[in-house]
Amino acid sequence: MYRAFRVLSMAVGLGLTLGGPTRADDPTAVENDLKEIVLAFHNYLDKHGGTAPTKAADLTPSLEKRARDRLESKSVVFVYGVRLKDMIEGSSRTIVAYENDAPEKGGRVAYGDGSVRKLTADEFKKAVLAKAPKK
C-alpha cells in the first residue's frame, strides 16, 4: 500500500512539474491538491502508527504551499479523525476530502485511496463520507 502512494506522490509531483503554471482555481490544480492532501493523510497514518490526523497542522508539513493554503482556508474540507479501518465501505468508496462547495453545488472529491472525481451535488449527497469514530 505504501508503494502505491509513493507512486501516486511521484505522479502528482511530475504532473505539477510538467504542467507548468496553474491558476489556483484550475480544475487540474484542485485535483492535484486533493491528491496531495490524501497522500499527506496516508503519510501521517504511516508515521503515527495508524493514528488519525486531528487538525490541519497534522497534514501541512507534508503539503506544498497551494494545497496547504486550500486546507487552511477551508476551500477544501478534510474529514479529520478518520483512520483507514474506519472506512467500512472501503477507501475507494469513502470521501475524505472535498471542495467546500461540493455538498451544495457539486465539485471534486477525494477518496481514501487517493482517487479524485467530480460529483454533482446530488451524487455527493448519496456518497459515503468518512466519519471519525465516536469516542
MODELLER restraints for C-alpha pairs under 7 A, 6 or more apart:
rsr = mdl.restraints
at = mdl.atoms
rsr.add(forms.Gaussian(group=physical.xy_distance, feature=features.Distance(at['CA:5:A'], at['CA:39:A']), mean=6.45, stdev=0.5))
rsr.add(forms.Gaussian(group=physical.xy_distance, feature=features.Distance(at['CA:9:A'], at['CA:39:A']), mean=6.82, stdev=0.5))
rsr.add(forms.Gaussian(group=physical.xy_distance, feature=features.Distance(at['CA:12:A'], at['CA:32:A']), mean=6.14, stdev=0.5))
rsr.add(forms.Gaussian(group=physical.xy_distance, feature=features.Distance(at['CA:22:A'], at['CA:29:A']), mean=6.47, stdev=0.5))
rsr.add(forms.Gaussian(group=physical.xy_distance, feature=features.Distance(at['CA:31:A'], at['CA:116:A']), mean=6.40, stdev=0.5))
rsr.add(forms.Gaussian(group=physical.xy_distance, feature=features.Distance(at['CA:33:A'], at['CA:67:A']), mean=4.81, stdev=0.5))
rsr.add(forms.Gaussian(group=physical.xy_distance, feature=features.Distance(at['CA:34:A'], at['CA:97:A']), mean=6.90, stdev=0.5))
rsr.add(forms.Gaussian(group=physical.xy_distance, feature=features.Distance(at['CA:34:A'], at['CA:110:A']), mean=5.96, stdev=0.5))
rsr.add(forms.Gaussian(group=physical.xy_distance, feature=features.Distance(at['CA:35:A'], at['CA:110:A']), mean=6.77, stdev=0.5))
rsr.add(forms.Gaussian(group=physical.xy_distance, feature=features.Distance(at['CA:35:A'], at['CA:114:A']), mean=5.48, stdev=0.5))
rsr.add(forms.Gaussian(group=physical.xy_distance, feature=features.Distance(at['CA:35:A'], at['CA:115:A']), mean=6.93, stdev=0.5))
rsr.add(forms.Gaussian(group=physical.xy_distance, feature=features.Distance(at['CA:35:A'], at['CA:116:A']), mean=6.93, stdev=0.5))
rsr.add(forms.Gaussian(group=physical.xy_distance, feature=features.Distance(at['CA:36:A'], at['CA:63:A']), mean=6.76, stdev=0.5))
rsr.add(forms.Gaussian(group=physical.xy_distance, feature=features.Distance(at['CA:37:A'], at['CA:63:A']), mean=6.89, stdev=0.5))
rsr.add(forms.Gaussian(group=physical.xy_distance, feature=features.Distance(at['CA:37:A'], at['CA:67:A']), mean=6.86, stdev=0.5))
rsr.add(forms.Gaussian(group=physical.xy_distance, feature=features.Distance(at['CA:38:A'], at['CA:112:A']), mean=6.78, stdev=0.5))
rsr.add(forms.Gaussian(group=physical.xy_distance, feature=features.Distance(at['CA:38:A'], at['CA:114:A']), mean=5.62, stdev=0.5))
rsr.add(forms.Gaussian(group=physical.xy_distance, feature=features.Distance(at['CA:39:A'], at['CA:114:A']), mean=6.81, stdev=0.5))
rsr.add(forms.Gaussian(group=physical.xy_distance, feature=features.Distance(at['CA:40:A'], at['CA:59:A']), mean=5.68, stdev=0.5))
rsr.add(forms.Gaussian(group=physical.xy_distance, feature=features.Distance(at['CA:40:A'], at['CA:62:A']), mean=5.57, stdev=0.5))
rsr.add(forms.Gaussian(group=physical.xy_distance, feature=features.Distance(at['CA:40:A'], at['CA:63:A']), mean=6.74, stdev=0.5))
rsr.add(forms.Gaussian(group=physical.xy_distance, feature=features.Distance(at['CA:41:A'], at['CA:59:A']), mean=6.40, stdev=0.5))
rsr.add(forms.Gaussian(group=physical.xy_distance, feature=features.Distance(at['CA:44:A'], at['CA:53:A']), mean=6.86, stdev=0.5))
rsr.add(forms.Gaussian(group=physical.xy_distance, feature=features.Distance(at['CA:44:A'], at['CA:59:A']), mean=6.94, stdev=0.5))
rsr.add(forms.Gaussian(group=physical.xy_distance, feature=features.Distance(at['CA:45:A'], at['CA:51:A']), mean=5.69, stdev=0.5))
rsr.add(forms.Gaussian(group=physical.xy_distance, feature=features.Distance(at['CA:45:A'], at['CA:52:A']), mean=6.05, stdev=0.5))
rsr.add(forms.Gaussian(group=physical.xy_distance, feature=features.Distance(at['CA:50:A'], at['CA:83:A']), mean=6.53, stdev=0.5))
rsr.add(forms.Gaussian(group=physical.xy_distance, feature=features.Distance(at['CA:51:A'], at['CA:83:A']), mean=6.76, stdev=0.5))
rsr.add(forms.Gaussian(group=physical.xy_distance, feature=features.Distance(at['CA:52:A'], at['CA:81:A']), mean=4.96, stdev=0.5))
rsr.add(forms.Gaussian(group=physical.xy_distance, feature=features.Distance(at['CA:52:A'], at['CA:82:A']), mean=5.44, stdev=0.5))
rsr.add(forms.Gaussian(group=physical.xy_distance, feature=features.Distance(at['CA:52:A'], at['CA:83:A']), mean=5.23, stdev=0.5))
rsr.add(forms.Gaussian(group=physical.xy_distance, feature=features.Distance(at['CA:53:A'], at['CA:80:A']), mean=5.81, stdev=0.5))
rsr.add(forms.Gaussian(group=physical.xy_distance, feature=features.Distance(at['CA:53:A'], at['CA:81:A']), mean=5.62, stdev=0.5))
rsr.add(forms.Gaussian(group=physical.xy_distance, feature=features.Distance(at['CA:54:A'], at['CA:80:A']), mean=4.91, stdev=0.5))
rsr.add(forms.Gaussian(group=physical.xy_distance, feature=features.Distance(at['CA:54:A'], at['CA:81:A']), mean=5.04, stdev=0.5))
rsr.add(forms.Gaussian(group=physical.xy_distance, feature=features.Distance(at['CA:55:A'], at['CA:80:A']), mean=6.40, stdev=0.5))
rsr.add(forms.Gaussian(group=physical.xy_distance, feature=features.Distance(at['CA:56:A'], at['CA:71:A']), mean=6.72, stdev=0.5))
rsr.add(forms.Gaussian(group=physical.xy_distance, feature=features.Distance(at['CA:56:A'], at['CA:72:A']), mean=6.54, stdev=0.5))
rsr.add(forms.Gaussian(group=physical.xy_distance, feature=features.Distance(at['CA:60:A'], at['CA:68:A']), mean=5.56, stdev=0.5))
rsr.add(forms.Gaussian(group=physical.xy_distance, feature=features.Distance(at['CA:70:A'], at['CA:76:A']), mean=5.45, stdev=0.5))
rsr.add(forms.Gaussian(group=physical.xy_distance, feature=features.Distance(at['CA:71:A'], at['CA:77:A']), mean=6.64, stdev=0.5))
rsr.add(forms.Gaussian(group=physical.xy_distance, feature=features.Distance(at['CA:74:A'], at['CA:100:A']), mean=6.93, stdev=0.5))
rsr.add(forms.Gaussian(group=physical.xy_distance, feature=features.Distance(at['CA:75:A'], at['CA:99:A']), mean=6.00, stdev=0.5))
rsr.add(forms.Gaussian(group=physical.xy_distance, feature=features.Distance(at['CA:75:A'], at['CA:100:A']), mean=5.28, stdev=0.5))
rsr.add(forms.Gaussian(group=physical.xy_distance, feature=features.Distance(at['CA:76:A'], at['CA:97:A']), mean=6.76, stdev=0.5))
rsr.add(forms.Gaussian(group=physical.xy_distance, feature=features.Distance(at['CA:76:A'], at['CA:98:A']), mean=5.51, stdev=0.5))
rsr.add(forms.Gaussian(group=physical.xy_distance, feature=features.Distance(at['CA:76:A'], at['CA:99:A']), mean=4.47, stdev=0.5))
rsr.add(forms.Gaussian(group=physical.xy_distance, feature=features.Distance(at['CA:76:A'], at['CA:100:A']), mean=5.28, stdev=0.5))
rsr.add(forms.Gaussian(group=physical.xy_distance, feature=features.Distance(at['CA:77:A'], at['CA:97:A']), mean=5.38, stdev=0.5))
rsr.add(forms.Gaussian(group=physical.xy_distance, feature=features.Distance(at['CA:77:A'], at['CA:98:A']), mean=5.32, stdev=0.5))
rsr.add(forms.Gaussian(group=physical.xy_distance, feature=features.Distance(at['CA:77:A'], at['CA:99:A']), mean=6.15, stdev=0.5))
rsr.add(forms.Gaussian(group=physical.xy_distance, feature=features.Distance(at['CA:77:A'], at['CA:100:A']), mean=5.69, stdev=0.5))
rsr.add(forms.Gaussian(group=physical.xy_distance, feature=features.Distance(at['CA:78:A'], at['CA:96:A']), mean=5.86, stdev=0.5))
rsr.add(forms.Gaussian(group=physical.xy_distance, feature=features.Distance(at['CA:78:A'], at['CA:97:A']), mean=4.27, stdev=0.5))
rsr.add(forms.Gaussian(group=physical.xy_distance, feature=features.Distance(at['CA:78:A'], at['CA:98:A']), mean=6.73, stdev=0.5))
rsr.add(forms.Gaussian(group=physical.xy_distance, feature=features.Distance(at['CA:79:A'], at['CA:96:A']), mean=5.35, stdev=0.5))
rsr.add(forms.Gaussian(group=physical.xy_distance, feature=features.Distance(at['CA:79:A'], at['CA:97:A']), mean=6.20, stdev=0.5))
rsr.add(forms.Gaussian(group=physical.xy_distance, feature=features.Distance(at['CA:79:A'], at['CA:130:A']), mean=6.46, stdev=0.5))
rsr.add(forms.Gaussian(group=physical.xy_distance, feature=features.Distance(at['CA:80:A'], at['CA:132:A']), mean=6.91, stdev=0.5))
rsr.add(forms.Gaussian(group=physical.xy_distance, feature=features.Distance(at['CA:81:A'], at['CA:132:A']), mean=4.93, stdev=0.5))
rsr.add(forms.Gaussian(group=physical.xy_distance, feature=features.Distance(at['CA:82:A'], at['CA:130:A']), mean=6.78, stdev=0.5))
rsr.add(forms.Gaussian(group=physical.xy_distance, feature=features.Distance(at['CA:82:A'], at['CA:131:A']), mean=6.26, stdev=0.5))
rsr.add(forms.Gaussian(group=physical.xy_distance, feature=features.Distance(at['CA:82:A'], at['CA:132:A']), mean=4.60, stdev=0.5))
rsr.add(forms.Gaussian(group=physical.xy_distance, feature=features.Distance(at['CA:84:A'], at['CA:91:A']), mean=6.87, stdev=0.5))
rsr.add(forms.Gaussian(group=physical.xy_distance, feature=features.Distance(at['CA:86:A'], at['CA:133:A']), mean=6.85, stdev=0.5))
rsr.add(forms.Gaussian(group=physical.xy_distance, feature=features.Distance(at['CA:87:A'], at['CA:94:A']), mean=6.32, stdev=0.5))
rsr.add(forms.Gaussian(group=physical.xy_distance, feature=features.Distance(at['CA:87:A'], at['CA:130:A']), mean=6.42, stdev=0.5))
rsr.add(forms.Gaussian(group=physical.xy_distance, feature=features.Distance(at['CA:91:A'], at['CA:111:A']), mean=6.32, stdev=0.5))
rsr.add(forms.Gaussian(group=physical.xy_distance, feature=features.Distance(at['CA:91:A'], at['CA:112:A']), mean=4.27, stdev=0.5))
rsr.add(forms.Gaussian(group=physical.xy_distance, feature=features.Distance(at['CA:91:A'], at['CA:113:A']), mean=5.07, stdev=0.5))
rsr.add(forms.Gaussian(group=physical.xy_distance, feature=features.Distance(at['CA:92:A'], at['CA:111:A']), mean=5.73, stdev=0.5))
rsr.add(forms.Gaussian(group=physical.xy_distance, feature=features.Distance(at['CA:92:A'], at['CA:112:A']), mean=5.89, stdev=0.5))
rsr.add(forms.Gaussian(group=physical.xy_distance, feature=features.Distance(at['CA:92:A'], at['CA:113:A']), mean=5.11, stdev=0.5))
rsr.add(forms.Gaussian(group=physical.xy_distance, feature=features.Distance(at['CA:93:A'], at['CA:111:A']), mean=6.37, stdev=0.5))
rsr.add(forms.Gaussian(group=physical.xy_distance, feature=features.Distance(at['CA:93:A'], at['CA:128:A']), mean=6.55, stdev=0.5))
rsr.add(forms.Gaussian(group=physical.xy_distance, feature=features.Distance(at['CA:94:A'], at['CA:111:A']), mean=5.30, stdev=0.5))
rsr.add(forms.Gaussian(group=physical.xy_distance, feature=features.Distance(at['CA:94:A'], at['CA:112:A']), mean=5.83, stdev=0.5))
rsr.add(forms.Gaussian(group=physical.xy_distance, feature=features.Distance(at['CA:94:A'], at['CA:128:A']), mean=5.09, stdev=0.5))
rsr.add(forms.Gaussian(group=physical.xy_distance, feature=features.Distance(at['CA:94:A'], at['CA:129:A']), mean=5.53, stdev=0.5))
rsr.add(forms.Gaussian(group=physical.xy_distance, feature=features.Distance(at['CA:94:A'], at['CA:130:A']), mean=5.65, stdev=0.5))
rsr.add(forms.Gaussian(group=physical.xy_distance, feature=features.Distance(at['CA:95:A'], at['CA:109:A']), mean=6.49, stdev=0.5))
rsr.add(forms.Gaussian(group=physical.xy_distance, feature=features.Distance(at['CA:95:A'], at['CA:110:A']), mean=5.62, stdev=0.5))
rsr.add(forms.Gaussian(group=physical.xy_distance, feature=features.Distance(at['CA:95:A'], at['CA:111:A']), mean=4.25, stdev=0.5))
rsr.add(forms.Gaussian(group=physical.xy_distance, feature=features.Distance(at['CA:95:A'], at['CA:112:A']), mean=6.15, stdev=0.5))
rsr.add(forms.Gaussian(group=physical.xy_distance, feature=features.Distance(at['CA:95:A'], at['CA:128:A']), mean=6.16, stdev=0.5))
rsr.add(forms.Gaussian(group=physical.xy_distance, feature=features.Distance(at['CA:95:A'], at['CA:129:A']), mean=4.75, stdev=0.5))
rsr.add(forms.Gaussian(group=physical.xy_distance, feature=features.Distance(at['CA:95:A'], at['CA:130:A']), mean=5.62, stdev=0.5))
rsr.add(forms.Gaussian(group=physical.xy_distance, feature=features.Distance(at['CA:96:A'], at['CA:110:A']), mean=6.00, stdev=0.5))
rsr.add(forms.Gaussian(group=physical.xy_distance, feature=features.Distance(at['CA:96:A'], at['CA:111:A']), mean=5.52, stdev=0.5))
rsr.add(forms.Gaussian(group=physical.xy_distance, feature=features.Distance(at['CA:96:A'], at['CA:112:A']), mean=5.71, stdev=0.5))
rsr.add(forms.Gaussian(group=physical.xy_distance, feature=features.Distance(at['CA:96:A'], at['CA:129:A']), mean=6.59, stdev=0.5))
rsr.add(forms.Gaussian(group=physical.xy_distance, feature=features.Distance(at['CA:96:A'], at['CA:130:A']), mean=5.48, stdev=0.5))
rsr.add(forms.Gaussian(group=physical.xy_distance, feature=features.Distance(at['CA:97:A'], at['CA:109:A']), mean=5.86, stdev=0.5))
rsr.add(forms.Gaussian(group=physical.xy_distance, feature=features.Distance(at['CA:97:A'], at['CA:110:A']), mean=5.10, stdev=0.5))
rsr.add(forms.Gaussian(group=physical.xy_distance, feature=features.Distance(at['CA:98:A'], at['CA:108:A']), mean=5.88, stdev=0.5))
rsr.add(forms.Gaussian(group=physical.xy_distance, feature=features.Distance(at['CA:98:A'], at['CA:109:A']), mean=4.13, stdev=0.5))
rsr.add(forms.Gaussian(group=physical.xy_distance, feature=features.Distance(at['CA:98:A'], at['CA:110:A']), mean=5.95, stdev=0.5))
rsr.add(forms.Gaussian(group=physical.xy_distance, feature=features.Distance(at['CA:99:A'], at['CA:107:A']), mean=5.93, stdev=0.5))
rsr.add(forms.Gaussian(group=physical.xy_distance, feature=features.Distance(at['CA:99:A'], at['CA:108:A']), mean=5.79, stdev=0.5))
rsr.add(forms.Gaussian(group=physical.xy_distance, feature=features.Distance(at['CA:99:A'], at['CA:109:A']), mean=6.47, stdev=0.5))
rsr.add(forms.Gaussian(group=physical.xy_distance, feature=features.Distance(at['CA:101:A'], at['CA:107:A']), mean=6.49, stdev=0.5))
rsr.add(forms.Gaussian(group=physical.xy_distance, feature=features.Distance(at['CA:102:A'], at['CA:108:A']), mean=6.72, stdev=0.5))
rsr.add(forms.Gaussian(group=physical.xy_distance, feature=features.Distance(at['CA:102:A'], at['CA:121:A']), mean=6.03, stdev=0.5))
rsr.add(forms.Gaussian(group=physical.xy_distance, feature=features.Distance(at['CA:102:A'], at['CA:124:A']), mean=6.88, stdev=0.5))
rsr.add(forms.Gaussian(group=physical.xy_distance, feature=features.Distance(at['CA:103:A'], at['CA:121:A']), mean=5.27, stdev=0.5))
rsr.add(forms.Gaussian(group=physical.xy_distance, feature=features.Distance(at['CA:103:A'], at['CA:124:A']), mean=5.93, stdev=0.5))
rsr.add(forms.Gaussian(group=physical.xy_distance, feature=features.Distance(at['CA:103:A'], at['CA:125:A']), mean=6.69, stdev=0.5))
rsr.add(forms.Gaussian(group=physical.xy_distance, feature=features.Distance(at['CA:104:A'], at['CA:121:A']), mean=5.41, stdev=0.5))
rsr.add(forms.Gaussian(group=physical.xy_distance, feature=features.Distance(at['CA:105:A'], at['CA:120:A']), mean=6.82, stdev=0.5))
rsr.add(forms.Gaussian(group=physical.xy_distance, feature=features.Distance(at['CA:105:A'], at['CA:121:A']), mean=5.24, stdev=0.5))
rsr.add(forms.Gaussian(group=physical.xy_distance, feature=features.Distance(at['CA:106:A'], at['CA:119:A']), mean=5.44, stdev=0.5))
rsr.add(forms.Gaussian(group=physical.xy_distance, feature=features.Distance(at['CA:106:A'], at['CA:120:A']), mean=4.06, stdev=0.5))
rsr.add(forms.Gaussian(group=physical.xy_distance, feature=features.Distance(at['CA:106:A'], at['CA:121:A']), mean=4.10, stdev=0.5))
rsr.add(forms.Gaussian(group=physical.xy_distance, feature=features.Distance(at['CA:106:A'], at['CA:124:A']), mean=6.92, stdev=0.5))
rsr.add(forms.Gaussian(group=physical.xy_distance, feature=features.Distance(at['CA:107:A'], at['CA:118:A']), mean=5.19, stdev=0.5))
rsr.add(forms.Gaussian(group=physical.xy_distance, feature=features.Distance(at['CA:107:A'], at['CA:119:A']), mean=5.48, stdev=0.5))
rsr.add(forms.Gaussian(group=physical.xy_distance, feature=features.Distance(at['CA:107:A'], at['CA:120:A']), mean=6.44, stdev=0.5))
rsr.add(forms.Gaussian(group=physical.xy_distance, feature=features.Distance(at['CA:108:A'], at['CA:116:A']), mean=6.60, stdev=0.5))
rsr.add(forms.Gaussian(group=physical.xy_distance, feature=features.Distance(at['CA:108:A'], at['CA:117:A']), mean=5.46, stdev=0.5))
rsr.add(forms.Gaussian(group=physical.xy_distance, feature=features.Distance(at['CA:108:A'], at['CA:118:A']), mean=4.11, stdev=0.5))
rsr.add(forms.Gaussian(group=physical.xy_distance, feature=features.Distance(at['CA:108:A'], at['CA:119:A']), mean=6.14, stdev=0.5))
rsr.add(forms.Gaussian(group=physical.xy_distance, feature=features.Distance(at['CA:109:A'], at['CA:116:A']), mean=5.53, stdev=0.5))
rsr.add(forms.Gaussian(group=physical.xy_distance, feature=features.Distance(at['CA:109:A'], at['CA:117:A']), mean=5.57, stdev=0.5))
rsr.add(forms.Gaussian(group=physical.xy_distance, feature=features.Distance(at['CA:109:A'], at['CA:118:A']), mean=6.19, stdev=0.5))
rsr.add(forms.Gaussian(group=physical.xy_distance, feature=features.Distance(at['CA:110:A'], at['CA:116:A']), mean=4.44, stdev=0.5))
rsr.add(forms.Gaussian(group=physical.xy_distance, feature=features.Distance(at['CA:110:A'], at['CA:117:A']), mean=6.72, stdev=0.5))
